[in-house]
Every structure is written in structure tokens, then in C-alpha cells.
Amino acid sequence: MTKLKVSFVLPVLALGIGFFAGGFGPYFVPIQIGALIDSLGLSESQSGLLGAVEVASMALTAILISPKLASWSRSRTAMYGVVFAAVCEIATGFVSSLLILFPLRIFVGVGCGFVFGSICVTAASSKNPDRMLGTASAIMNFLFLFMFLLMPYTLAFAQKKGLFFALGIVLLITLPFLRFLSDENVNTDAEEFAEKKTNRLMVAMHMTAVVLLNIGLGALWGFVERIGTDNVGLSLEEIGRVLSMATLFMIAGSLFAAWLGVRIGRTVPVVCATLLCGLAAILVTNSETLVIYAAGLFLYNFAYLFLGPYTIAGISSALDPSGRLAAAVGGVMFFSYSIGIGTGGFIAELTSLSGIGILALCACLLAAPLFAIVTTQLEKEAPE
């Protein structure tokens, strides 16, 4: 019994820790943008662009390697990616030239893309992809909770150098756990099943919905730190505490998705969570008090992390049980997120931070019906 528990717990723990390592770019963009603005005097658009290229390179890497990930060793692929990303994170702390910063952030994204792609395929090719990625997401966000508390102190200790050095060291600490990632494909007949089930129109609609959603929400997340300082008047330490508390809602959203799975299908959970993300964006970007700012972030983190297991693993595995589509969808998701981060910087400069909320809400309103069409069709096609 003990061996069975260990054989189950270690791969799930590795999945969660790998998800944590692969998500460094999207999660830490707000703090990185703030650090680059304060330490190097960069503008919102310059620092936003640095965050965007990191997340974009991570996403494109996951997309490009997705056809190979069903046959590659996921554990080794993730470990190589972590080492490469960690070295570039540490190097970033000692660099102030934009000409060098851009390639370094691209290389960090490449490393994290190898990790993220490996995690998506591992989860989507499992027996219960929604629940597997939901559990992994909860572990990931539990780790990010502590990181959000730690990061402001690394900035206070050594500014940009302290932040990026800490990020590199934490990445290296994840290495021993990644060796337990499962390389097994549960769906042995995935190729045959995928040919019968995959509908190109459904895949295109799912991808489009993912793109719309993440352009809007990437713009929001990239500037939550600036919204907190400029609109609400919070200190970095206060924002760190709010983000850390918001992580509890990420964990709650992930665990709720892991528990709910497909008990009531995927349509209602996915559509409701998408619309809640849009509402949260309006609350955050129009907040002038700590209470509204925190409430908006809590709602956003709950809804978005609840949504993730369904959009990355659940729907994608229903379209292609081999897991390769999941890696591509995950990559498309964060590539769109990176476009949103860059777009958010320009919107903030040309209009105001509240303009980002309008973009995010419109994106969610367009994505929700597309998700509904895809999930409804998949539920019709599902075997009794």
C-alpha cells in the first residue's frame, strides 16, 4: 500500500512542482515589470515588452516541441529546461543593457517552455486530465503563495539583482522533483481515437477562445502591480501580501476544478468562469480602495485557475487524448498572454489603466460562447 501511495503521490507532486517552474514568466511578470521600471528607469511599454518576449518565447517553445513530447522523456525535457532557465534568470540580475536583457528573457522563456510543455502533455495523457491538472495547479499555487511573500524582500535586499538571483535558485531547487514526472501514456489508442474525434473546426474555435481570453487577461495581470501602486496607493509589501492571499483563491479554484471534474459536464463551469474573469478585470482596474482591489484579484485568481484545467487539459484531451494538443493549447494560451502584456503597456500609456479592464471584459464576452459551442459538441459526441 505504501509503495502504491508513493508511486501515485510523487508523480502528482512532480507535476505540480513542474507546473510551478514552467509558470515563472506569467506569474512573476507584474513584479518583474515593477523591478525593471524602478531599478533601470524603463517605461511601462519597455518593461512590458520584456515581459511579453519572455512569455511569448515560453509559449512558442511549447507549441514547437508539442509534436515531439508524446515520445520524448518528459522528466528529462523538464529538467534540461529548468537548468537553462535558471542560469538565464541569474544572469539577468547582473545586466542593465536592454540589448542583453531581451535575449536573456527570451532564453528564460525557452527553458520554461520545455518545462511547461512537458507538464501539459503529462497531465492531458492521464486518465483524468481535468482533475490531474487541477491538483497540480493547486500544488503550484501553494508554492507561489510563499514566493509572493518572499519576492518583495528580495527586491528590498538587492533590488533587481536580488529578485532574479532568487528566481534562478528556486528553479534549481525544483530539479530533484522533476525526475518523478511520468513518461507513460495512459491512452494507448490515442492516435486512433484522436483521428476519429478531432474536429478541425472545434480545435480552431477552442484555440480562438483561448487566444481571446488570454490577450485580455494577460493585459490585466501584467499591470496589477502598477494598478495597486498608482490607483490604490499601496506599497510593494502590501501588494505582495495581497498577491499572496490571492494565491489562496488560486488554490481554491484549482482544487474546486479537481473535485468537480466533469460531474456536470464542462460547458457550465467553463462559461461561468470565463465571465467571472471579465467581471474581475473591471473590479481590479477601476479599484480605488484596497478592499475592491483585493476582491477583484481574489475573484480573478479563483476563476482563472479554476478555468485552466478545463481549457488546457480537459477540452484538449477530449479533442486529442495523446496530450500533444494540450501542449500546443498551453503554448497558444501563454503566447496570447504575452501579446496581452505588451498590449496592456500601450493601453496604459495611451489611455489609462482602466482601459485594460475594458479590453479584458470584451475578450471574455467573446470567448465564452466559443467555449460553449466546443464543450457542448464534445458532450454530444462523448460515449454513453
C-alpha positions in Angstrom: 0.0 0.0 0.0 2.8 2.4 0.9 4.5 1.7 -2.4 1.3 2.4 -4.3 0.8 5.7 -2.4 4.4 6.8 -3.2 4.0 5.8 -6.9 0.9 8.0 -7.1 2.0 10.9 -4.9 5.4 11.5 -6.3 4.3 11.9 -10.0 1.5 14.3 -8.9 3.9 16.3 -6.7 6.3 16.4 -9.6 3.5 17.6 -11.9 2.7 20.4 -9.5 6.3 21.5 -9.0 6.9 21.4 -12.7 3.8 23.5 -13.3 5.3 25.9 -10.8 8.7 26.1 -12.6 7.1 26.4 -16.0 4.9 29.2 -14.9 7.6 31.6 -13.7 7.2 34.0 -16.6 3.4 34.6 -16.4 3.3 34.6 -12.6 6.2 36.9 -11.9 5.6 39.4 -14.8 4.0 42.0 -12.5 6.9 42.0 -10.0 9.5 41.8 -12.8 7.9 44.8 -14.6 7.9 46.8 -11.4 11.5 45.9 -10.7 12.7 46.9 -14.2 10.8 50.2 -14.0 12.2 51.1 -10.5 15.7 49.7 -10.9 16.5 50.7 -14.5 14.1 53.5 -15.2 12.4 51.7 -18.0 8.9 52.8 -19.3 5.8 50.7 -19.0 6.0 49.8 -22.6 9.7 48.8 -22.5 9.3 46.7 -19.3 6.0 45.3 -20.6 7.8 44.3 -23.8 10.5 42.5 -21.8 7.8 40.5 -20.0 6.0 39.8 -23.2 9.0 38.4 -25.1 9.7 36.0 -22.1 6.2 34.7 -22.0 6.0 34.6 -25.9 9.2 32.5 -26.2 7.9 30.1 -23.5 4.7 29.7 -25.4 6.2 29.3 -28.8 8.7 26.7 -27.4 5.8 24.7 -26.0 4.0 24.9 -29.4 7.1 24.0 -31.4 8.0 20.9 -29.3 4.4 19.7 -28.8 4.5 17.2 -31.7 7.6 15.5 -30.1 6.5 15.5 -26.5 4.4 12.3 -26.7 7.6 10.4 -27.4 10.3 12.4 -25.5 11.1 11.8 -21.8 9.0 14.4 -20.1 11.2 14.3 -16.9 14.4 14.9 -18.8 12.9 17.5 -21.0 11.7 19.4 -18.0 15.0 19.1 -16.1 17.0 20.4 -19.1 14.6 23.4 -19.4 14.9 24.3 -15.7 18.7 24.4 -15.7 18.8 26.6 -18.8 16.1 29.0 -17.5 17.8 29.2 -14.0 21.2 30.2 -15.5 19.5 33.0 -17.6 17.4 34.2 -14.6 20.6 34.7 -12.5 22.4 36.4 -15.4 19.5 38.8 -15.7 20.2 40.2 -12.3 23.7 41.4 -13.3 22.6 43.0 -16.7 21.3 46.5 -17.2 21.5 46.8 -21.1 18.3 46.3 -23.0 20.2 44.7 -25.8 21.3 41.9 -23.5 18.2 41.8 -21.4 16.0 40.9 -24.4 17.8 37.7 -25.4 18.2 36.7 -21.7 14.5 36.9 -21.1 13.8 35.1 -24.4 16.1 32.3 -23.2 14.4 32.1 -19.8 11.1 31.7 -21.7 12.6 28.9 -23.9 13.7 26.9 -20.8 10.3 27.4 -19.1 8.6 26.4 -22.3 10.3 22.9 -22.2 9.0 22.5 -18.7 5.5 23.8 -19.4 5.1 21.7 -22.5 6.2 18.5 -20.6 3.7 19.2 -17.8 0.8 19.8 -20.3 1.4 16.5 -22.1 1.8 14.5 -18.9 -1.5 15.8 -17.4 -3.5 15.6 -20.7 -2.4 12.0 -21.4 -3.5 10.8 -17.9 -6.8 9.1 -17.0 -8.4 12.2 -15.5 -6.8 15.2 -17.1 -9.1 17.9 -15.6 -8.6 16.5 -12.1 -4.9 15.8 -12.6 -4.1 19.3 -13.8 -6.4 20.8 -11.1 -4.5 19.0 -8.4 -1.1 20.0 -9.9 -2.4 23.6 -10.2 -3.2 23.7 -6.5 0.3 22.5 -5.6 1.8 25.1 -8.0 -0.2 27.9 -6.4 0.6 26.8 -2.9 4.3 27.3 -3.8 3.6 30.6 -5.5 1.9 31.8 -2.2 5.2 31.7 -0.5 7.0 33.2 -3.4 4.8 36.2 -3.5 5.7 36.8 0.2 9.4 36.3 -0.5 9.8 38.4 -3.7 9.3 41.9 -2.2 12.0 41.2 0.4 14.5 40.1 -2.3 13.8 43.4 -4.0 14.3 45.3 -0.8 17.6 43.4 -0.1 19.3 43.8 -3.5 16.7 45.3 -5.9 16.7 43.7 -9.4 19.7 41.6 -8.7 18.1 40.1 -5.6 14.9 39.3 -7.4 16.4 37.5 -10.4 19.0 35.7 -8.4 16.3 34.3 -6.1 14.2 33.2 -9.1 17.2 31.2 -10.5 18.0 29.5 -7.2 14.3 28.5 -6.7 14.2 27.0 -10.2 17.3 24.9 -9.4 15.6 23.6 -6.2 12.8 22.0 -8.3 15.2 19.8 -10.2 15.2 16.7 -7.9 11.4 16.5 -8.0 11.1 16.6 -11.8 12.7 13.2 -12.2 9.5 11.7 -11.0 7.4 13.1 -13.9 5.5 10.2 -15.5 6.6 9.3 -19.1 3.7 6.9 -19.5 0.9 7.5 -22.0 -2.3 6.1 -20.4 -4.2 6.5 -23.7 -2.5 3.7 -25.7 -5.0 4.1 -28.5 -4.7 7.9 -28.6 -3.7 8.1 -32.2 -6.7 6.1 -33.5 -9.1 7.9 -31.1 -7.8 11.3 -32.0 -8.4 10.7 -35.7 -12.0 9.8 -35.1 -12.7 12.5 -32.6 -10.7 15.6 -33.5 -12.7 18.1 -35.5 -10.6 20.8 -37.1 -13.4 23.4 -36.6 -13.7 22.6 -32.9 -10.0 22.8 -32.4 -9.9 26.2 -34.2 -12.8 27.5 -32.1 -11.1 26.3 -28.9 -7.8 27.9 -29.9 -9.6 31.2 -30.8 -11.4 31.3 -27.5 -8.1 30.7 -25.7 -6.4 33.4 -27.6 -9.2 36.0 -26.9 -9.4 35.1 -23.2 -5.6 35.4 -22.6 -5.0 38.5 -24.6 -7.4 40.3 -22.3 -6.3 38.7 -19.1 -2.6 39.0 -19.9 -3.0 42.7 -20.2 -4.7 42.7 -16.8 -2.2 40.5 -14.9 0.9 42.3 -16.4 -0.2 45.5 -14.6 -1.8 44.5 -11.4 1.2 45.8 -9.5 1.1 49.2 -11.2 -2.7 49.4 -10.6 -2.0 48.7 -6.9 0.6 51.4 -6.6 -0.8 54.1 -8.9 -4.6 53.7 -8.4 -4.8 52.4 -4.9 -1.6 53.8 -3.4 -0.3 50.5 -2.0 3.4 49.7 -1.2 5.2 46.8 -2.7 5.0 44.9 0.5 1.2 45.4 0.7 0.8 44.3 -2.9 3.0 41.2 -2.1 0.6 40.4 0.8 -2.5 40.8 -1.4 -1.0 38.7 -4.2 0.0 36.0 -1.6 -3.6 36.0 -0.2 -4.9 35.9 -3.8 -2.9 32.7 -4.3 -5.2 31.1 -1.7 -8.0 31.7 -4.1 -5.9 30.2 -6.9 -5.5 27.1 -4.8 -9.2 27.1 -4.1 -10.1 27.4 -7.7 -7.7 24.6 -8.7 -9.0 22.3 -6.0 -12.6 23.0 -6.9 -11.8 22.1 -10.6 -10.0 18.9 -9.4 -13.1 18.0 -7.3 -15.7 19.0 -9.9 -14.1 17.4 -12.9 -16.8 16.6 -15.4 -19.6 15.9 -12.8 -21.8 18.5 -14.5 -20.0 18.5 -17.8 -17.6 21.2 -19.0 -19.9 23.8 -20.5 -21.4 25.4 -17.4 -18.1 25.5 -15.4 -16.1 26.9 -18.4 -18.6 29.6 -19.4 -19.2 30.8 -15.9 -15.5 31.0 -15.0 -14.8 32.9 -18.2 -17.5 35.5 -17.5 -16.3 35.9 -13.9 -12.8 36.7 -15.2 -14.2 39.6 -17.2 -16.1 40.9 -14.1 -12.9 40.6 -12.0 -10.9 42.6 -14.6 -13.4 45.5 -14.3 -13.2 45.4 -10.5 -9.4 45.4 -10.4 -8.8 48.1 -13.0 -11.4 50.5 -11.6 -10.5 50.0 -7.9 -9.5 52.9 -5.7 -9.6 51.1 -2.4 -7.7 48.1 -1.0 -11.0 46.2 -0.5 -12.2 46.5 -4.1 -8.6 45.8 -5.5 -8.2 42.7 -3.3 -11.8 41.4 -4.0 -11.2 41.8 -7.8 -7.9 39.9 -7.6 -9.4 37.2 -5.4 -12.2 36.6 -7.9 -9.9 36.7 -10.9 -7.5 34.2 -9.4 -10.2 31.8 -8.4 -12.0 31.9 -11.7 -8.9 31.8 -13.9 -7.2 29.0 -12.1 -10.5 27.1 -12.0 -10.7 27.5 -15.8 -7.2 26.4 -16.6 -7.5 22.6 -16.0 -10.5 22.6 -18.3 -9.1 24.7 -21.2 -5.5 23.3 -21.1 -6.1 19.6 -20.3 -9.8 18.7 -20.2 -11.1 20.1 -23.5 -7.8 19.5 -25.3 -7.6 15.8 -24.1 -11.2 15.3 -25.3 -10.1 16.5 -28.8 -6.7 14.7 -28.7 -6.0 12.2 -25.9 -2.3 11.9 -26.8 -1.7 15.1 -25.0 0.1 16.9 -27.8 -2.8 19.3 -28.4 -2.7 20.2 -24.7 0.9 21.3 -25.1 0.0 23.4 -28.1 -3.0 24.9 -26.4 -0.9 25.7 -23.4 1.6 27.4 -25.6 -1.1 29.3 -27.5 -2.6 30.4 -24.2 0.7 32.0 -23.0 1.6 33.4 -26.4 -1.7 35.2 -26.3 -1.0 36.2 -22.7 2.3 37.7 -23.8 0.5 39.7 -26.5 -1.8 40.9 -23.8 1.0 42.0 -21.6 2.6 44.1 -24.3 -0.8 45.4 -25.3 -1.5 46.4 -21.8 1.6 48.6 -21.6 0.5 50.6 -24.7 -3.1 50.9 -23.5 -1.9 52.2 -20.1 0.3 54.8 -21.8 -2.3 55.8 -24.5 -5.4 55.8 -22.3 -5.4 54.7 -18.7 -5.0 51.5 -16.6 -8.9 51.2 -16.5 -8.8 50.8 -20.3 -7.1 47.4 -19.7 -10.2 46.3 -17.8 -12.5 47.1 -20.8 -10.2 45.1 -23.1 -10.3 42.1 -20.7 -14.1 42.2 -20.3 -14.7 42.3 -24.1 -12.3 39.4 -24.6 -14.1 37.3 -22.1 -17.5 38.1 -23.6 -16.2 36.9 -27.0 -14.5 33.8 -25.7 -17.4 32.5 -23.6 -19.8 31.5 -26.5 -16.9 29.8 -28.4 -16.1 27.7 -25.4 -19.8 26.8 -25.0 -20.1 25.6 -28.6 -17.0 23.4 -28.3 -17.8 21.8 -25.0 -21.5 21.2 -25.9 -20.4 19.4 -29.1 -17.9 17.3 -27.2 -20.5 16.3 -24.7 -22.8 15.2 -27.5 -20.0 13.1 -29.0 -19.0 11.6 -25.7 -19.7 7.8 -25.4 -22.6 6.9 -23.0 
